[in-house]
């Protein structure tokens, strides 16, 4: 059986926690930040867990991460 290839784009966007959860960063935090409130920007700066609907797809793209 050949080795699986890691999706390089996905490897740069996701990371696994110690407990095995997959973390992702929020969208809408790269530009046009002047109209966004400080609280909203602070919330977007953090990371969040990948949704249950997308978890299987992401795990398939990053098998060795």
N, C-alpha and C positions, 0 to 999 in steps of 0.2 A: 504494500500500500504506500503510495507516495505521500510526502509531507504536504500539509495544507499550507497555502500561502496566506499571509496576513494582508488584509486590505490596508494599504499604507495610509490612505486618507482617514480611515476610521481609527487607526492606531494613534494618529495625531490628535484626534478629537475626544477620545474616551480614555478613562483609566479605571482600573479596578481597585476597590478598597480592600482592606485586610480581611473583611468578612465575605468578600466575593461579589459585592454589589458593584454595578457599573455606574460611574459618575459621568456627567456631561456638563458643559458650560451653557449658560443662557444665551439666547440670541438677543439682538437689539441693544448691545452694549459696546458697539465699536465706533459709532459716529452719531451726529445730531443729538448730542447729550445735553445741550443747553436748555431744551424745553422739557426735559425729564426731571422729575423731582429727586432730591437727594436720597430719599428713602427708596425710591424705585431703582435708582442707580446702584445703591448698596445691595439691594436684593438681587439685581442682575449680575453683580460682580461675583457672587458665590456660585457654587456648583449644586446640582440637583441630581437625583437618581433617574436613570432612564426608565421610561414608562414600561409597564407590563406588556403592552402591545408591541413595543419595539425591542424588548430585551433579547428575544430569541434571534432576531436578525443581527443585532449588534454582536452577540456572542459568537455567531457563525463567522462574522467578519474578522474578529480578533481572537482566534482560538488559543494563542499562546500568551496573551497579555496577562 
